Each structure stands twice: as C-alpha cells, then as structure tokens.
Amino acid sequence: MIAPTAIARMIADETARFTSANPRSAALARDAARHWHRGVPFHWMLDWGTPFPLFAARAEGSRLWDVDGHVYDDFCLGDTGSMFGHSPAPVARAIAQQGAHGLTFMLPTEDAVAVGDLLAERFGLPFWQTTSTASEANRAVIRWCRGITGRDKTLVFNGCYHGAVDDAFVDLRHGVPELRRSLVGQVYDMREHTRVIEFNDLAALEAALAPGDVACVLTEPALTNVGMVLPDPGYLEALRDLTHRHGTLLVFDETHTISTGPGGWTGTHGPLPDLFVLGKPVAGGVPCAVYGFSAEVAERMERARAANESGHSGIGTTLSANALALAAMRAALAEVMTPAAYAHMLPLADRLAETLRAAIVAHNLDWHVTHVGARGEFICTGTPPRNGTEARAAMQGDLERALHLYLINRGVLIAPFHNMTLVCPATTEDQVARLGNILGECLSSLME
Ligand code: PMP
C-alpha cells in the first residue's frame, strides 16, 4: 500500500526537480504563452503532469532529446504515432524525395497502386480509402455503415476511445449511459444514436443487437484506452457471429492493436471484421489513416453513393491521400512495419513486461502487467479488468502522475494518461532494463 502522503511528497519533490532541470523549456513555455492558448499549439501537450511543457529538440529511433539537452528513452513514441521509431530512415527518405516533387494534388500518384496492394495483402480486406487521421477514418466508417444499412445506431463499449468521434463519447456509469463529461460544446444527445455496453458481456451484446437497428459495432479488438482490457477467449469470435446474425457490420479499429503483429490483432488472432481502421503509425508519423472493407461492403457503398445526388458526401477532406502521405505510407508499410521489425519488438515487449513484473513483485505490490504485442500497460490493481468499469476503478491518478514525473526526471518517457509503454524496432534491452530499474527505485522511494 502506498500512502497518499508519500505520493504528494513525490509529486512536490519531482515538480521542483523538473523545474530546476529544465530552464530552457521553462523559458520557451513563457514565450509560447504569448500567443498559444494555454501556452501550447495543441492542448494535449499539457497532459504530461509536468509543471510546464517539456520542449522537444529532436528524436531518433527510440530516443528523444529535449531543449535542455537531456536524452530520454522514449516508450511513449508519440502515443503510437511513432510506434516504429522516430524518423525511420525509409520514411525520412520518402518524405525528402516527395517533398521536392509536390505535396498535395488531389490526384493519385503511382504510390497509390503499391499502397493499395500492400494494404490488401497485409490486412486481408480487398478495398481501401485514406483519410488524414484515425478519428476521421472512424467517423467516415460510422457514416458509411449507417448509409449502407439504413440503420441509425452505433454500438460501442464502455471505456472506448476512437479519437475525436463524438458518437463514441458515451459512457456507462453504474450501468446507465451518460455523455462523456469532457465532450465540450456538443449539443446533440449522442445517446439517441449510440448504444453502449460493457466489453466481454455477451448477454448485453445479444440484447443490444436484437432490435435490429445497429448499423455497426465499433471497437478495438482489445480496449487500449482505458488501461488495457483483453477480450475473453472466444469473445471476438462470438462478436463476429452475433453481428453477422443481426445484419450489423463489425468494425475493428486497429490503430493501437497494430502492436500485435504485422497484420494487427486481426492478422494474428482473427477474426476478420467487415471494416478495419488503422491510423497513427501507418505513415510513420505523417498524418494519414486508412480504412479497409470487404467486397460486399464496397458494393453496398457504391449503391448508397449512386442513389444519392453527386456532390460533397461529408466524408473525406482535401488533404486526404496526398502525395506526401502516400509516399510515407508506402515506405512505412513496405520497409518499416516489417515482420523483421516485429521479430525484434515482440520478444522485447515480453522482456519489458517481465522486468516490470519483477520490480512490482519486489515491492510486494499487487499490480498487474499486461501487453498486446509491443504495447504494454501496468495497472495498479491485482485483478486484470474485464471491462471499462473495472478498468476505470483501477486508475490511480495521483500515483500515476507521481510515477510519470519521476520517470521523466530520470530520462524515461511513458505515455501520459495511463501507464503505457511501446517497444519499437530501435528499442534496446538496456533501455528496457533501465526502465525496470528506475520503476523499482521509484517504488522504493514511495514506500520508504
Ligand atoms: N483509434 C484509437 C484506438 C485511438 O486510440 C485513437 C487516438 N488515441 C484514435 C483512433 C484517433 O487517432 P487520432 O487522434 O490520430 O485521430
């Protein structure tokens, strides 16, 4: 048991340490505040728990340097955008080459042909479209699913996150659907068109699909945005069968679970969904996302499109599939997200999980470490959560903040918001061992 007083002391000590060690970041933070709202060009940059934002100077592979000259072992990797390392050489080369030859034309380039083939071969779905972000891909997918089924409901799981997709911002609190409190400025009651149930609950799923009005189920194969919740054995297969039986389309958002293997969770464990979304790392960090779908879905999409007047569909934006994004995606898929890269990442992620478990056990803590391939998570509770409610109950905001600050001050970045670690092709055994040692020192200090 870690005492709240110890946590408060660590936050105070580490805040002071961060402040004195980062004068250049502090100065830039003051200057940036002249014109950036709250001092940052994007407000998530304030979410690291530091007293002012850490300004990055550069990054390469598994390392990041800040403007004060500290070097970090980066296990956050841009919260997945750089899951295959910072500036992988093939992507950097492709960007430089395309950068000299035009960035966006609203016309396809030759890369489009290669990328289409790569996506279909790797993920097993025949047809694809591109957007600029995973949020946008999920929004497009929901629209298409409603459009082709003529149904108005989307089903999501409690604790899910699919990006800036308002339809998915519905939580269950004590079993009752509630709008997510952080959903600023939304005037529609998303509960009218979104049904929310707990993950791993087949009876609830059956009941939610039974009325026959659900266009699609949108989910990650394992929930990775509320700590980490794995599917029970057989759950996803049952989900596949039930959606099929009820005429509901199944969408897997593999933006994070691409950590499982070259073909994502689907390629490693199955089952194949009707639609598949992948964003963030798919172009090595250049804004880009894709969604794939079955031939049957493609045919229904075409019928829905043809039945409507031509013109703007509300799906897609001007920079979608621009030449730069396609060049970067081609390099990332063909040369970076390779089976050889995963052959390094997956065993090292196993090692990382063992290392963290050892540090936790050495301090007699009843915490749980889990991982989906290269993506790990430690949860400050003994029982692995089976759904969003259990996962939320396990979160310990102040303790996690103290841990994160302690790690940052000793040159280790893990994802803010939760305790997520990513292993990339450039991550080394030494970096993994160091993270384990520093976590151990942090726990010792908290338990003194
Ligand atoms: N899907 C999942 C599973 C995500 O975790 C996120 C972002 N964390 C997104 C989609 C949205 O990605 P983006 O913010 O790049 O649009």
Boltz pocket constraint, residues with backbone or C-beta under 6 A from the ligand:
constraints:
  - pocket:
      binder: B
      contacts: [[A, 79], [A, 133], [A, 134], [A, 135], [A, 136], [A, 138], [A, 161], [A, 162], [A, 163], [A, 164], [A, 220], [A, 225], [A, 253], [A, 254], [A, 255], [A, 256], [A, 279], [A, 280]]
      max_distance: 6.0
